[in-house]
């Protein structure tokens, strides 16, 4: 449902402002194919509700689609404004903070610190992959559904935010101002820089999807396992929140907006999911009761 809603909103934006989107017709068709695939999987699950692996595929399929949808952001990120708004964001941060936070981090940058911060930034990937895999192994389907729903909500809100406030990020907008032209490191820094150069779409900054998703994952895991189990992840997620600014991929405002998105998606989305889950369980009990009554009536009838 969330994926279909996101695809619908993006498609409507592209059609409404198609003059700012290259090959917009092909883009809308591509988005439509993704929507059809989601519907096909949902119908398949509806017809085979007793097959665990079909139900599992239905749950995780949207997460498998996200890596394909994310790069497409670059094609429509300027659909509303027609340009990036980095100059406005830099001015706002100067007014609010009295300085440019990214430049302050530039003063303390060093190869060892760069490596640590980039490792925190890269922790985003296992945070999104490992928890659902563990839930699958343990067959905790209800918790997996909660994890997927809230994570998707955070990611899709961020993806739409990219369109509302399109930014290239400090790594591009402040490139000529940094004392160190680029961050250098040993292993993690060049590896992550390679990933960003080849897989990160331009304009994917505000809100920080790294921050939003990481905090949603932490909060959901806390809800499932309790703080004692996830306490070790808190320094990692806090480090990631700082790292998105230190590594020059985001402004401070991006990180703060990511925190807001995480709080809203977890708070509001968690309540909506709980209500929907309770409603589905209630309907299942009603159907079970009807089947039981029908079987009793049939067995007590004339023979």
Secondary structure, DSSP 8 states (H G I E B T S, - for coil): -HHHHHHHHHHHHHHHTGGGSTTHHHHHHHHHHHHHHHHHHHHHHHH-TT-HHHHHHHHHHHHHHHHHHHTTHHHHTTTTTSS--HHHHHHHHHHHHSS-HHHHHHHH--HHHHHHHHHHHHHHHHHHHHHHHHHHHTT-HHHHHHHHHHHHHHHHHHHHHHHHT----HHHHTTTT-SSSS---SSHHHHHHHHHHHH--TT--SS-HHHHHHHHHHHHHHHHH-HHHHHHHHHHHHHHHHHHHHTTSS-HHHHHHHHHHHHHHHHHHHHHHHHHHHHHHHHHHHHHHHHHHHHHHHHHS--
